[in-house]
Amino acid sequence: MSALGASQALPRRRPELLPALTPLLVALAAAPFIGSFSTFVTLTAAGLAMGMMIFTMASGLTLVFGMMDVLNFGHGAFIALGAYVATLVFAPLATWSSADSFSLNLAVFILAAIAASLVCGAFGWVFERLIVKPVYGQHLKQILATIGGAIIAEQLLYAVFGPAQIPLNVPKTFEGSFVFGEAAIEKYRVLAMLVGLAVFLSEMLILNRTKIGLLIRAGVENREMVEALGYRVDRLFVAVFMAGSALAGLGGAMMALYRGQVHASMGGEFLVLCFIVIIIGGLGSVGGSFVASILVALIANYAGFLAPKLALVSNILAMVAVLLWRPRGLYPVSRR
């Protein structure tokens, strides 16, 4: 080591820039076909907001697979549960939500987000202990067990809350739009972008700049060595699963407010989208999932405006195009 010297440290691999620029390239390619600049701005802002909400949901699945090597097909159940928890918070605080007060409106949103995260994190602990723990390292059994768990969870939601869709409106402050010339950007979409960006930065900070993140990544690479140093890797993995479930609940609450309604099957709808995102981004890559979420949302918005019928399959076409270009995704994890 002394012979190498500080100036001759091992070089670090620089991340590739082109995959991160794919959403920008898609936006630039779509702009001439949209024509109107104001329409382009509105569609792009809507796509960014949608992408942040998708990332919030998909990042939990990315963490669970990337850190624990677990294929959790029950992830959608936590998305739906988070949405229902948000309705339980908004119902008794309807006066706060409808009040002409930014502080009260923001408070009810924060309370709903925290409640959804905490409840889904707690149920994630139960789900991991009862269903996931017995099938660690067995992907086929993980798929079967978590699908079964998701079906049971969805039917329980139907039994508790009923089959009817429950309306859920955004707080009064976040209704309407910011108008810039002829372009209009919904206020709630701006809030969704800020929350999604905060989630992304927090994940990257924790995983790359903290001791707990180092231990989690080390436990994935060499569990025996980490346990030999006196750390309980199983506890770390439980914490990761709870965090992934909490993020699913947070994303479900945000998406329910965005769509204005909650139903038990919404988790299954977004689960497919989450898997598309983590495949495009690179299995287990948080940064890749972030880029992929924005890419998928922008393509869906542009396609919905230019060719509505094509929008129905835009996510699949985007995945096929990316995998033809980069078979392992935009930012693949090296060991997979």
Secondary structure, 3 states (H helix, E strand, C coil): CCCCCHHHCCCCCCCCCCHHHHHHHHHHHHHHHHCCHHHHHHHHHHHHHHHHHHHHHHHHHHHHHHHHCCCCCCHHHHHHHHHHHHHHHHCCCHHHHHCCCHHHHHHHHHHHHHHHHHHHHHHHHHHHHHHHHHHCCCHHHHHHHHHHHHHHHHHHHHHHHCCCCEECCCCHHHCCEEEECCEEEEHHHHHHHHHHHHHHHHHHHHHHHCHHHHHHHHHHHCHHHHHHCCCCHHHHHHHHHHHHHHHHHHHHHHHHHHHCEECCCHHHHHHHHHHHHHHHHCCCCHHHHHHHHHHHHHHHHHHHHHCHHHHCCHHHHHHHHHHHHCCCCCCCCCCC
